[in-house]
Structure formats: C-alpha cells, structure tokens
Amino acid sequence: MAALVALFAGAMTFVEYNAVYPGLIEFRHAPPFNRTRFALLVVTVLMLCLIERGKFNPTALTQFLEAVGSLVGWAMDFPYSPVRLATLMLDHAATTAQVAAVRTAAGMAFLVTMVTLIWFVLTMRSGGWPSRRAAFNVWVNLPTFDPTVGADIIRRLDRDARVNVALGFLLPFLIPAVVRIGTSGLDPLMLTAPQTLVWTVAIWAFLPASLFMRGIAMARVAQMIREKRQAAAIGGPDGLLAV
C-alpha cells in the first residue's frame, strides 16, 4: 500500500510539473516553496524514525536526537502549549514513558518546523522568493484562486493569507482537542507504536507549517502586485517616469 501511494504521488507530481496549464499543485513555478514543504516533511519523518530506531538500536546520532527532542519537549511542555496538548491525546492510562515518548517526538517535530519556517521567511525577506528574474503567473501558481471573481485581488490575497496563518496557528491546538473529544483519548499502545507515532506527529507538525507557509506566500504575492501597481501609477500609462 505504501509503495502504491508513493507511485501515485510521484506520477501525479511528474504530470503536474510537466503540464502547461494549472493543475492541483500550488506555487509549482515558484521554487523553492514546494521543495521546502517536501524537505520539511522528509526531515521530520527522518528525525522521528531515527529517534524510534534508537530505542532498539541506539547509536550516538539517535541518542543525540532523542536528547534534543526531549530538551525541546520539556521546554515547550507548559500549560496550553502545542506540545502539552499533543501529550494529552493519550488516554489517562498512559505511563510516564509513553507520555515522554510523545513529548520527545513532538519536541523534535516542533524544532524542525520552526527552523524551516524561519529559513523560509528569511529567504523571502532577502528577495529570493519568488525570483525577480522570472514573471510570476498567478493563474498557474494559484490554480484555485480566481483573480477575476469578487473584490480586489490584493484584498482577497491579504484576506486568504490571514486565514491561512490563523489556521496554521490554531491547528496544533485543534488537532489534539478534536482527537481527545472524538476518541476520549487514544490507546497509549496504539499511539506510541513506532509507525503510528512517527506519522501522527509528522502530520501534526506539517499541516500547520504548510498553512503558515501558504499564508506567508500569499501575502508576498499581494505585496508584489501592490508594488507593480504603484510602479505603473508612478510611471504613467506608458510605463515611463514623469520628468
């Protein structure tokens, strides 16, 4: 099943990136947005897998990663924090070791997510995204966004950016709450199983970060359109500066 899902995702990505017209993938002509999101997911899963492997075959690397994840988890384990809420997904019968395992995984995922978001924001602020050497096609890079419908495009982009950032901020709190309410707490043995723990925590960290990045990117696109309009207004109808 995992191989079939991987083959389907690879084929869809290949077709999308070789198509001329818009498809399903956003920002496909504005690297490294999608590369950053993919790298975030890969690094998160890799780090969590190494931590889980260290429980059966410890090495210096796995022990170091577990220590870092545990340190970040303890630092972020305060009331109403995302890490504390992640541990509350467990049932009351969870042992101290099981809670610590979830806390360590959540701490490592949180660390990877924050480093990725900071790197993306710095890349964008430095003028490296999107590339100024190539035109940015809103239709191709935002296939689900119709610029001809509704209010002014800049206002709509700013609104969607704020909605995505707000959802990205709320999801780490909402996901554990929904799981807790819907299931009355997950079975500790089920959640702390290596594969379940890795993918649950990876998705818990990746979805909010992806929404954060999408909101930041849409705000950047709105800023670019605003700058283009201001430049056109200063230059006049012929695009020349008035003397």
C-alpha positions as CSV (number, residue, x, y, z in Angstrom):
1,M,0.0,0.0,0.0
2,A,2.8,2.4,0.9
3,A,4.5,1.7,-2.5
4,L,1.3,2.3,-4.4
5,V,0.7,5.6,-2.6
6,A,4.3,6.7,-3.3
7,L,4.0,5.7,-7.0
8,F,0.7,7.5,-7.4
9,A,2.1,10.7,-5.7
10,G,5.2,10.6,-7.9
11,A,3.2,10.2,-11.1
12,M,0.9,13.0,-10.1
13,T,3.8,15.3,-9.3
14,F,5.5,14.4,-12.6
15,V,2.4,15.2,-14.6
16,E,1.7,18.4,-12.7
17,Y,5.1,19.8,-13.2
18,N,5.2,19.0,-16.9
19,A,1.8,20.5,-17.6
20,V,1.5,24.0,-19.1
21,Y,-1.9,24.8,-17.6
22,P,-2.9,25.0,-13.9
23,G,-3.5,21.8,-12.0
24,L,-3.7,20.9,-8.4
25,I,-0.2,21.8,-7.0
26,E,0.2,25.4,-6.0
27,F,3.4,27.5,-6.5
28,R,4.9,24.9,-8.9
29,H,6.7,27.6,-10.8
30,A,7.9,29.5,-7.7
31,P,10.7,27.4,-6.2
32,P,11.7,26.6,-3.5
33,F,8.3,26.8,-1.9
34,N,7.2,23.2,-2.6
35,R,10.7,21.9,-2.2
36,T,10.8,23.5,1.3
37,R,7.5,21.8,2.3
38,F,8.7,18.5,0.9
39,A,12.0,18.8,2.8
40,L,10.1,19.7,6.0
41,L,8.1,16.5,5.8
42,V,11.1,14.3,4.9
43,V,13.3,15.7,7.6
44,T,10.6,15.5,10.2
45,V,9.9,11.8,9.4
46,L,13.6,11.0,9.2
47,M,14.3,12.5,12.6
48,L,11.4,10.8,14.3
49,C,12.4,7.5,12.7
50,L,15.9,7.8,14.0
51,I,14.6,8.5,17.5
52,E,12.4,5.5,17.3
53,R,15.2,3.3,15.9
54,G,17.4,4.4,18.9
55,K,15.0,2.6,21.2
56,F,16.0,-0.7,19.7
57,N,19.5,0.0,18.2
58,P,21.0,3.1,20.0
59,T,23.8,5.0,18.4
60,A,25.5,8.3,19.1
61,L,23.2,10.0,16.5
62,T,20.0,8.6,17.8
63,Q,20.9,9.4,21.4
64,F,21.7,13.0,20.4
65,L,18.5,13.4,18.5
66,E,16.5,12.0,21.4
67,A,18.2,14.3,23.8
68,V,17.5,17.3,21.6
69,G,13.8,16.3,21.2
70,S,13.5,15.6,24.9
71,L,15.0,19.0,25.8
72,V,12.7,20.9,23.4
73,G,9.8,18.9,24.5
74,W,10.4,19.7,28.2
75,A,11.0,23.4,27.3
76,M,7.7,23.6,25.5
77,D,5.7,21.5,28.0
78,F,3.8,24.2,29.7
79,P,0.0,24.6,30.1
80,Y,-1.9,25.1,26.8
81,S,1.2,24.7,24.7
82,P,1.1,22.6,21.5
83,V,3.4,20.0,23.0
84,R,1.4,19.7,26.2
85,L,-1.8,19.3,24.1
86,A,-0.1,16.6,22.0
87,T,0.6,14.6,25.1
88,L,-3.0,15.0,26.2
89,M,-4.1,13.0,23.1
90,L,-3.2,9.9,25.2
91,D,-5.6,8.2,27.5
92,H,-5.3,8.6,31.2
93,A,-3.8,5.1,31.4
94,A,-0.7,6.2,29.6
95,T,2.6,5.6,31.5
96,T,5.3,8.2,32.1
97,A,7.5,6.6,29.5
98,Q,4.7,6.7,26.9
99,V,4.0,10.4,27.6
100,A,7.7,11.1,27.4
101,A,7.9,9.4,24.0
102,V,5.1,11.5,22.6
103,R,6.7,14.7,24.2
104,T,10.1,13.9,22.7
105,A,8.6,13.3,19.2
106,A,6.5,16.5,19.4
107,G,9.5,18.5,20.5
108,M,11.7,17.3,17.7
109,A,8.9,17.9,15.1
110,F,8.3,21.4,16.6
111,L,12.0,22.2,16.3
112,V,12.3,21.1,12.7
113,T,9.1,23.1,11.8
114,M,10.4,26.3,13.5
115,V,13.8,26.1,11.7
116,T,12.1,25.6,8.4
117,L,9.7,28.5,8.8
118,I,12.5,30.8,9.9
119,W,14.5,29.8,6.9
120,F,11.6,30.3,4.5
121,V,10.8,33.8,5.9
122,L,14.5,34.8,5.7
123,T,14.6,33.6,2.1
124,M,11.5,35.5,1.2
125,R,12.7,38.7,3.0
126,S,16.0,38.6,1.3
127,G,14.3,38.9,-2.1
128,G,15.0,35.4,-3.1
129,W,11.3,34.4,-3.4
130,P,9.8,34.5,-5.8
131,S,12.6,35.0,-8.3
132,R,12.6,38.5,-9.7
133,R,14.3,37.3,-12.9
134,A,11.1,35.5,-14.0
135,A,7.5,36.5,-14.2
136,F,5.1,35.2,-11.6
137,N,2.0,33.7,-13.1
138,V,-0.9,34.0,-10.5
139,W,-3.1,31.7,-12.6
140,V,-0.6,28.9,-12.8
141,N,0.8,29.2,-9.3
142,L,-2.5,29.6,-7.6
143,P,-4.9,27.4,-9.6
144,T,-7.7,27.5,-7.1
145,F,-7.6,31.3,-6.8
146,D,-9.7,33.1,-9.4
147,P,-8.4,36.8,-9.6
148,T,-11.5,37.9,-11.7
149,V,-14.1,37.0,-9.0
150,G,-15.0,39.1,-6.0
151,A,-13.3,42.0,-4.6
152,D,-9.9,43.5,-5.4
153,I,-7.2,40.8,-5.9
154,I,-4.9,42.4,-3.3
155,R,-7.6,42.5,-0.7
156,R,-8.6,38.9,-1.3
157,L,-5.0,37.7,-1.2
158,D,-4.4,39.5,2.1
159,R,-7.6,38.0,3.5
160,D,-6.7,34.5,2.4
161,A,-3.2,35.0,3.8
162,R,-4.6,36.0,7.2
163,V,-7.0,33.0,7.2
164,N,-4.2,30.5,6.4
165,V,-1.9,32.0,9.1
166,A,-4.7,31.8,11.6
167,L,-5.5,28.2,10.7
168,G,-1.8,27.3,10.9
169,F,-1.6,28.8,14.4
170,L,-4.8,27.1,15.6
171,L,-4.3,23.6,14.1
172,P,-1.6,22.4,16.6
173,F,-4.2,23.2,19.3
174,L,-7.3,21.9,17.5
175,I,-6.0,18.5,16.3
176,P,-5.3,17.2,19.8
177,A,-8.5,18.6,21.1
178,V,-10.6,17.0,18.3
179,V,-8.8,13.7,18.9
180,R,-9.3,13.9,22.6
181,I,-13.0,14.8,22.3
182,G,-13.8,12.3,19.4
183,T,-12.0,9.3,20.9
184,S,-11.8,10.1,24.6
185,G,-8.1,9.6,24.4
186,L,-6.0,7.4,22.2
187,D,-4.8,4.0,23.4
188,P,-1.2,4.6,24.5
189,L,0.0,1.4,22.9
190,M,-1.5,2.4,19.6
191,L,-0.2,5.9,19.5
192,T,3.3,5.0,20.8
193,A,3.7,2.3,18.2
194,P,6.7,3.5,16.1
195,Q,4.9,3.9,12.7
196,T,1.8,5.4,14.2
197,L,3.8,7.8,16.4
198,V,6.0,9.0,13.6
199,W,3.3,9.7,11.1
200,T,0.8,11.2,13.6
201,V,3.4,13.6,15.0
202,A,4.7,14.4,11.5
203,I,1.3,15.3,10.2
204,W,0.5,17.2,13.4
205,A,3.6,19.4,12.7
206,F,3.5,19.5,8.9
207,L,-0.1,20.7,8.3
208,P,0.1,23.9,10.4
209,A,3.6,24.7,9.0
210,S,2.2,24.2,5.4
211,L,-0.7,26.6,6.1
212,F,1.7,29.1,7.7
213,M,3.9,29.0,4.6
214,R,0.9,29.3,2.2
215,G,-0.3,32.3,4.1
216,I,3.1,34.0,4.1
217,A,3.5,33.2,0.4
218,M,0.1,34.7,-0.5
219,A,0.9,37.8,1.5
220,R,4.1,38.1,-0.5
221,V,2.2,37.8,-3.8
222,A,-0.2,40.5,-2.7
223,Q,2.8,42.7,-1.9
224,M,4.3,42.1,-5.3
225,I,1.1,43.0,-7.1
226,R,0.8,46.2,-4.9
227,E,4.4,47.2,-5.9
228,K,3.6,46.6,-9.6
229,R,0.6,48.8,-9.4
230,Q,2.4,51.5,-7.6
231,A,5.2,51.4,-10.2
232,A,2.7,51.6,-13.0
233,A,1.0,54.5,-11.4
234,I,4.3,56.4,-11.0
235,G,5.4,55.6,-14.5
236,G,2.2,56.7,-16.1
237,P,0.3,54.9,-18.9
238,D,3.5,54.4,-21.0
239,G,5.4,52.9,-18.1
240,L,7.8,55.9,-18.2
241,L,8.8,58.0,-15.2
242,A,7.4,61.6,-15.4
243,V,10.0,64.3,-15.7
